[in-house]
Amino acid sequence: MIRLDAPMRVRTVSCCLVAALLVLAGCEGALSSRGRGGSGQRGGDAGRIDGGPDWVDPWVEPEPEPEPEPEPEPGPGPEPEPEPDPGTDPVEPEPDPGTDPVEPEPDPGTDPEPDPGTDPAPDPGTDPGACTYPAGAAATINTGTIMPAYRWATAYTADGTSMPFDLEAFHCGVGAWAAYHSVLFVVGTGWCPNCPTYLRDIAAMDLPSRGTLVVFLESQDESYRSCSSATARRTVDRVVGTAEGLRIGDGENSLRDALGDQTSTVPSSYMVRRSDMRVLADENQLGFTPDWVEMATSPDTDWPARYGHAAPPPPAACVEERYEPNDTRASAAAIGVGTFTAGICGANDDYFAVSLTGRWRVDLDFRHSDGDIDLFALDASGRVIGTSDSPDDDESLTVTGPATLRVLGYEGARAAYRITLTEL
């Protein structure tokens, strides 16, 4: 009996010991009915004691928890940028609207190459070294001198557009002036009786199509006062209409009335070459009207080499006056105070009608080597009341009251001449 009971007591004690251990471990579970099956060995799921997620098997030593690996200390270098996704295009960051973008400064060691598609014209106002007006402009304008750098605050085009006209800008070819190689100043006045015909003749030459800018300059108005550009525009438009060319008054010249004051002959013209602003021809000095069309077509021609003179071509042949036909006393051309150019070019004489009531003088200037010219004054009946027929280069008469002047070539001589009428 004792032998049989001993094993059972031992088993009972073992069970109580296990239960006590479970209580001491803080486990609230009981023996599972599933733990009693099988051979009673630990290790299989069928004999596992399930005490919950926090239960610790007393028969198994717990495995030590792995020590955490120390995090690597950050290095001194910047973190690598992530590589772009090859399947997508990179997106440029948008600029901050609160700040202005900063343009990168050019590398001082290299010069930027110019854009071959553009050829900017030099601006003489901002780059003084790009274009310099020729030095040595003379106070007196004559053939061969440099035209002073005059400026007009206001000039009018044929369509009435207002603009400044600056000879320095013209010389430098700024803007539209690059299309011209020369400029012809046509000087007239509002009181000049022969200016309208002269201006119409110039307009008919169509010099702008040959590269010459035409500037119709009025030096005085009808009352002999300094002329503004607005008055010049009205005067010129009445005569030539919409003919191409600028309209300016010399009263608005940067040197007031400078060009008109130097012009003793009205109407008269000056041609100036743009490349060096040199006066190619001064009609006052020449004493005749040169072939402006020929000069406009060939502004770089060496006139002295061609004609043997230091000025543009003298009248190698005859240059008729612009008052033709005036070959009879009945068709005499009316002239007033001033200087005019003309010529005897054939068998016909020239006649001029003077309506002055007081005393006046007429001077005839010509080159005797070209031809001997004589001068006569006639009254209303055609009777000769004055004669000048010297062998010199000039003839002169003083007359009182209205008269008709007759100019003829002695024994058929031909020559250009300049006639000046002065009231005494």
C-alpha positions in Angstrom: 0.0 0.0 0.0 2.8 2.3 0.9 4.6 1.7 -2.3 1.5 2.4 -4.4 0.7 5.6 -2.6 4.2 7.1 -2.7 4.3 7.8 -6.4 1.0 9.6 -6.3 2.1 11.8 -3.4 5.1 12.7 -5.4 3.0 13.6 -8.4 0.7 15.6 -6.3 3.5 17.6 -4.7 5.0 18.2 -8.2 1.7 19.7 -9.4 1.4 21.9 -6.3 5.0 23.1 -6.9 4.3 24.0 -10.5 1.1 25.8 -9.5 3.0 27.7 -6.9 5.6 28.7 -9.3 2.9 30.0 -11.7 1.4 32.1 -8.9 4.8 33.5 -8.1 5.4 34.3 -11.7 2.3 36.4 -11.7 0.5 34.2 -14.2 -3.3 34.1 -13.8 -3.9 31.1 -16.1 -4.7 27.6 -14.9 -3.6 24.3 -16.2 -4.9 23.9 -19.6 -6.8 20.7 -20.3 -4.8 20.5 -23.5 -1.5 20.3 -21.4 -2.5 17.0 -19.9 -2.5 14.9 -23.0 0.4 13.2 -24.7 3.5 12.0 -22.9 3.8 15.1 -20.6 6.9 16.4 -22.3 7.5 20.2 -22.9 8.3 21.4 -26.4 5.3 20.3 -28.6 2.3 22.5 -29.3 0.0 19.8 -27.9 1.7 20.0 -24.4 2.2 23.9 -24.4 1.1 25.9 -21.4 -0.7 29.0 -22.8 -0.6 31.7 -20.2 -1.1 34.7 -22.5 1.2 37.0 -24.4 3.2 38.0 -21.3 3.7 34.5 -19.9 7.2 33.2 -19.4 8.0 29.5 -19.5 9.8 28.8 -16.3 11.6 25.8 -17.8 13.2 27.8 -20.5 15.9 30.4 -19.9 15.0 33.7 -21.5 17.2 34.7 -24.4 19.1 37.9 -23.8 17.8 40.9 -25.7 20.2 42.1 -28.5 21.9 45.3 -27.6 20.9 48.2 -30.0 23.5 49.1 -32.6 24.9 52.6 -32.1 23.7 55.1 -34.7 26.5 56.4 -37.0 27.6 59.9 -36.2 26.9 62.3 -39.1 30.0 63.0 -41.2 31.2 66.5 -42.1 30.2 66.2 -45.8 26.7 67.1 -47.2 24.2 64.4 -47.6 24.1 63.0 -51.2 21.2 64.3 -53.3 18.8 61.7 -54.4 19.2 60.6 -58.0 16.5 61.7 -60.4 13.9 59.3 -61.5 14.9 58.4 -65.1 11.2 58.0 -66.0 10.3 61.6 -65.2 11.7 65.0 -66.3 13.3 67.0 -63.5 11.1 70.0 -62.4 12.9 73.3 -62.1 12.2 75.0 -58.8 10.0 78.1 -59.2 11.6 81.4 -58.2 10.6 83.0 -55.0 8.1 85.8 -56.0 9.3 87.9 -53.1 12.8 88.2 -54.4 14.3 89.3 -57.7 16.3 86.7 -59.6 20.0 87.4 -59.5 21.7 87.2 -62.9 25.0 85.4 -62.8 28.0 87.6 -63.2 30.0 87.1 -66.3 33.3 85.5 -66.1 35.8 88.4 -66.1 38.4 86.2 -67.9 36.3 85.8 -71.0 34.5 88.2 -73.3 30.9 87.4 -74.3 30.6 86.8 -78.1 28.2 89.2 -79.9 24.9 87.9 -81.2 25.6 87.4 -84.9 21.9 88.0 -85.7 22.0 91.6 -84.6 24.1 94.6 -85.6 23.3 97.5 -83.3 24.0 101.0 -84.6 26.3 103.1 -82.4 24.5 105.6 -80.3 26.6 108.8 -80.3 24.6 110.0 -77.3 25.8 107.2 -75.1 29.1 106.1 -76.6 31.1 109.2 -77.5 33.9 107.1 -79.0 31.5 105.4 -81.5 31.1 108.5 -83.8 32.8 111.9 -83.6 31.7 114.9 -85.6 34.6 116.2 -87.8 36.7 118.9 -86.2 37.6 122.2 -87.8 34.2 123.6 -88.8 34.6 127.1 -90.1 32.7 130.1 -89.0 32.1 131.0 -92.6 30.6 128.4 -94.9 32.1 128.0 -98.3 32.9 125.2 -100.7 35.4 122.8 -99.1 34.7 123.8 -95.5 33.2 121.7 -92.7 29.6 122.4 -92.0 29.1 123.4 -88.3 27.1 120.9 -86.2 23.9 122.9 -86.2 20.8 121.5 -84.5 17.1 122.4 -84.9 14.8 121.6 -82.1 11.9 121.2 -84.5 11.7 120.1 -88.1 8.7 118.8 -90.1 8.6 116.0 -92.6 6.4 116.1 -95.7 3.5 114.5 -93.8 3.7 117.0 -91.0 5.5 114.8 -88.5 7.5 116.9 -86.0 11.0 115.8 -85.1 14.4 117.3 -84.2 17.2 117.6 -86.8 20.7 117.3 -85.5 23.7 117.4 -88.0 25.8 115.3 -85.6 23.1 112.5 -85.6 22.9 112.9 -89.4 26.7 112.5 -89.7 26.7 109.4 -87.5 23.9 107.8 -89.6 21.6 107.5 -86.6 18.2 105.9 -87.5 16.8 106.9 -90.9 19.8 109.2 -91.7 21.8 106.1 -92.6 20.0 105.9 -95.9 21.5 109.2 -97.1 25.1 110.1 -98.2 24.5 113.8 -98.5 22.2 116.7 -97.6 21.1 119.7 -99.7 20.1 122.8 -97.8 17.8 124.9 -99.9 17.7 128.4 -98.5 14.7 130.7 -99.2 12.6 133.4 -97.7 8.9 134.2 -97.5 9.4 137.5 -99.4 11.7 136.1 -102.2 9.8 136.4 -105.6 11.8 133.7 -107.2 12.0 131.2 -104.4 8.8 129.3 -105.3 10.1 128.4 -108.8 13.5 127.4 -107.4 11.9 125.2 -104.7 9.7 123.5 -107.3 12.7 122.8 -109.5 14.6 121.2 -106.6 11.6 119.1 -105.7 11.3 117.9 -109.3 14.8 116.5 -109.2 13.8 113.8 -106.7 17.1 114.0 -105.0 16.1 111.7 -102.0 15.8 108.8 -104.4 19.5 109.4 -105.2 20.6 109.4 -101.6 20.5 113.2 -100.9 18.3 114.5 -98.0 16.6 117.7 -99.0 16.2 120.4 -96.3 14.0 123.3 -97.2 15.2 126.0 -94.9 13.4 129.3 -94.6 15.6 132.1 -93.1 13.0 134.9 -93.0 9.2 135.1 -93.3 7.2 137.5 -95.5 7.8 140.4 -93.1 11.7 139.8 -93.0 11.5 138.4 -89.5 13.4 135.3 -88.3 11.5 132.3 -89.4 10.2 129.5 -87.2 9.9 125.9 -88.3 6.1 126.1 -88.2 6.1 129.1 -90.5 8.6 127.4 -92.8 6.4 124.4 -93.0 3.4 126.5 -94.1 5.5 128.4 -96.7 7.1 125.4 -98.2 4.0 123.3 -98.3 2.2 126.0 -100.3 4.9 125.7 -102.9 5.9 122.1 -103.2 3.0 120.3 -101.5 4.0 116.9 -100.2 7.4 116.8 -101.9 9.9 114.8 -99.8 12.2 116.7 -97.6 12.4 118.5 -94.2 10.9 121.9 -93.5 12.8 124.0 -90.9 13.1 127.6 -89.9 16.5 129.0 -89.2 15.1 130.9 -86.3 15.2 127.6 -84.4 18.8 126.8 -85.3 21.0 126.1 -82.3 23.0 129.2 -83.6 20.0 131.4 -84.4 19.8 132.4 -88.1 23.4 131.2 -88.7 22.8 129.6 -92.1 20.5 132.3 -93.4 22.8 135.1 -92.3 25.6 133.6 -94.4 23.5 133.3 -97.5 23.7 136.4 -99.6 21.9 134.8 -102.5 18.3 133.7 -102.2 17.2 131.3 -103.3 20.4 129.3 -102.9 21.7 125.9 -101.8 24.5 124.1 -100.1 25.4 120.4 -100.6 27.1 118.7 -97.7 28.6 115.2 -97.8 27.6 113.1 -94.8 30.8 111.1 -94.4 33.0 114.1 -93.5 30.3 116.9 -93.4 32.3 118.8 -96.0 30.5 121.4 -98.2 30.7 120.1 -101.7 29.1 123.1 -103.3 28.1 126.6 -102.1 25.9 128.2 -104.7 26.6 131.6 -103.3 30.3 131.2 -103.9 29.9 129.5 -107.3 27.8 132.1 -108.9 25.7 129.6 -110.7 23.4 126.6 -110.0 25.4 123.4 -110.4 24.0 120.1 -111.5 22.6 118.9 -108.2 21.5 115.6 -109.7 25.0 114.8 -110.9 26.4 115.7 -107.5 23.8 113.7 -105.7 24.5 110.7 -107.8 28.3 110.9 -107.3 29.1 112.6 -104.0 32.6 111.2 -103.7 33.7 112.4 -107.1 37.0 114.3 -107.1 35.7 117.4 -108.7 39.2 119.2 -108.9 40.7 116.2 -110.6 37.9 116.1 -113.1 37.6 119.8 -113.9 40.9 121.2 -112.7 39.4 123.5 -110.1 39.4 123.4 -106.3 35.6 123.7 -106.1 32.7 121.7 -107.7 32.6 122.1 -111.5 32.4 125.7 -112.8 30.3 126.4 -115.8 32.5 124.6 -118.4 29.4 125.0 -120.6 26.5 127.4 -120.1 24.0 127.1 -117.2 20.7 128.6 -118.0 18.8 130.5 -115.3 15.6 129.0 -113.8 13.6 132.0 -115.0 13.4 130.9 -118.6 11.7 131.7 -120.8 12.7 135.4 -120.4 14.2 136.0 -123.8 12.1 139.1 -124.6 11.1 142.3 -122.9 7.5 141.1 -122.8 8.5 137.8 -121.0 10.9 139.5 -118.5 11.2 137.6 -115.2 10.2 139.7 -112.2 13.0 139.9 -109.6 13.2 141.7 -106.2 16.0 142.6 -103.8 18.4 139.7 -103.5 21.0 137.7 -105.5 20.1 135.3 -108.3 22.0 133.0 -110.6 21.5 132.9 -114.4 23.3 132.4 -117.7 23.5 133.3 -121.3 23.5 130.0 -123.2 22.6 130.9 -126.8 21.7 133.7 -129.1 18.8 134.9 -126.9 19.2 137.7 -124.3 17.8 137.6 -120.8 15.3 140.2 -119.5 14.4 141.0 -115.9 11.6 143.3 -114.6 12.3 145.5 -111.5 9.3 147.3 -109.9 11.2 149.3 -107.2 10.1 152.9 -107.1 13.1 154.4 -105.4 16.8 154.2 -106.3 18.4 150.8 -106.6 21.6 149.2 -107.9 22.2 146.1 -110.0 25.5 144.2 -110.0 26.4 141.5 -112.6 29.2 139.1 -111.6 30.7 136.6 -114.1 33.9 135.2 -115.3 35.2 137.2 -118.3 37.3 134.3 -119.4 34.1 132.3 -120.0 32.5 135.1 -122.0 32.0 138.8 -122.0 28.5 139.9 -120.8 27.0 143.4 -121.0 24.2 145.0 -119.0 21.5 147.5 -120.0 18.6 149.2 -118.3 15.4 150.0 -120.3 12.4 152.2 -119.4 8.8 151.3 -120.0 9.0 152.2 -123.7 12.1 150.1 -124.2 14.5 153.0 -124.4 18.0 152.5 -122.9 18.5 154.5 -119.7 21.7 152.8 -118.5 24.6 150.8 -119.9 27.5 148.8 -118.4 29.8 147.1 -121.0 33.3 147.0 -119.4 35.9 144.3 -120.2 36.0 143.2 -116.6 34.4 140.4 -114.6 31.5 142.5 -113.4 29.0 145.1 -114.6 27.0 147.6 -112.5 24.2 150.1 -112.9 22.3 152.5 -110.6 18.6 153.2 -111.6 15.7 155.1 -110.2 12.1 153.7 -110.5 10.8 150.7 -112.3 12.9 149.4 -115.2 13.7 146.4 -117.3 17.2 144.9 -117.3 18.7 143.4 -120.5 21.7 141.0 -120.2 23.4 139.9 -123.4 26.6 138.2 -124.6 28.9 140.4 -126.5 29.3 139.0 -130.0 27.5 135.8 -129.0 29.5 135.1 -125.9 28.1 132.6 -123.4 28.7 132.5 -119.7 27.0 132.0 -116.4 26.5 135.0 -114.1 25.1 136.2 -110.8 22.8 139.2 -110.6 22.4 141.2 -107.4 19.7 143.8 -106.8 20.1 146.2 -103.9 17.7 148.9 -102.8 19.4 152.3 -102.0 
